[in-house]
Amino acid sequence: MIHLEWTNRDTIREIKCVHTDAKKYMVNRALTAGKTYELKNETEEFYFVVDNTGKVGGYYKEYFEG
């Protein structure tokens, strides 16, 4: 149940959002292109970052660089 503690965990690194042009989901409500976000966890396909809502959300790696 690691996801319950993500907001309190140390930041792995900071990553920059490069675009919010999602094909299927409305990513632009939670991410802003050009803004840097705290990376809390990473999987093969997703980054889990503290987004604009102040909560940890999982997003495809294609939206970020770094």
ROLOLUM-928830 format. One record per residue (C-alpha): residue in three letters; chain; x, y, z; residue number from 0. Coordinates in steps of 0.2 Angstrom, whole numbers, padded with zeros to 4 digits, always signed. Layout:
<rs>
  residu  chaine     c1     c2     c3  num
     ALA       A      X      Y      Z  NUM
...
</rs>
This chain:
<rs>
  residu  chaine     c1     c2     c3  num
     MET       A  +0000  +0000  +0000    0
     ILE       A  +0014  +0011  -0005    1
     HIS       A  +0002  +0023  -0014    2
     LEU       A  -0005  +0029  +0003    3
     GLU       A  +0012  +0037  +0008    4
     TRP       A  +0018  +0044  -0009    5
     THR       A  +0014  +0063  -0004    6
     ASN       A  +0025  +0061  +0011    7
     ARG       A  +0039  +0052  +0003    8
     ASP       A  +0055  +0060  -0003    9
     THR       A  +0055  +0067  -0021   10
     ILE       A  +0065  +0055  -0033   11
     ARG       A  +0069  +0070  -0045   12
     GLU       A  +0060  +0084  -0054   13
     ILE       A  +0053  +0081  -0071   14
     LYS       A  +0047  +0094  -0084   15
     CYS       A  +0030  +0092  -0093   16
     VAL       A  +0033  +0095  -0111   17
     HIS       A  +0015  +0094  -0118   18
     THR       A  -0003  +0090  -0113   19
     ASP       A  -0009  +0084  -0130   20
     ALA       A  -0018  +0068  -0124   21
     LYS       A  -0027  +0057  -0136   22
     LYS       A  -0039  +0050  -0124   23
     TYR       A  -0039  +0059  -0107   24
     MET       A  -0040  +0077  -0102   25
     VAL       A  -0023  +0079  -0095   26
     ASN       A  -0023  +0098  -0096   27
     ARG       A  -0034  +0099  -0081   28
     ALA       A  -0020  +0092  -0070   29
     LEU       A  -0004  +0096  -0079   30
     THR       A  +0003  +0112  -0087   31
     ALA       A  +0016  +0111  -0101   32
     GLY       A  +0032  +0119  -0096   33
     LYS       A  +0030  +0117  -0077   34
     THR       A  +0041  +0106  -0067   35
     TYR       A  +0034  +0092  -0056   36
     GLU       A  +0040  +0082  -0041   37
     LEU       A  +0042  +0063  -0046   38
     LYS       A  +0036  +0052  -0032   39
     ASN       A  +0037  +0035  -0041   40
     GLU       A  +0040  +0028  -0058   41
     THR       A  +0035  +0012  -0067   42
     GLU       A  +0039  +0006  -0084   43
     GLU       A  +0025  +0016  -0092   44
     PHE       A  +0020  +0029  -0080   45
     TYR       A  +0027  +0043  -0069   46
     PHE       A  +0018  +0047  -0053   47
     VAL       A  +0019  +0066  -0049   48
     VAL       A  +0011  +0079  -0038   49
     ASP       A  +0000  +0087  -0051   50
     ASN       A  -0009  +0104  -0051   51
     THR       A  -0022  +0097  -0039   52
     GLY       A  -0009  +0094  -0025   53
     LYS       A  -0012  +0075  -0026   54
     VAL       A  -0001  +0062  -0034   55
     GLY       A  -0007  +0056  -0051   56
     GLY       A  +0000  +0044  -0063   57
     TYR       A  +0003  +0050  -0081   58
     TYR       A  +0011  +0042  -0096   59
     LYS       A  +0029  +0046  -0098   60
     GLU       A  +0026  +0054  -0115   61
     TYR       A  +0021  +0070  -0107   62
     PHE       A  +0037  +0073  -0098   63
     GLU       A  +0056  +0075  -0101   64
     GLY       A  +0069  +0071  -0089   65
</rs>
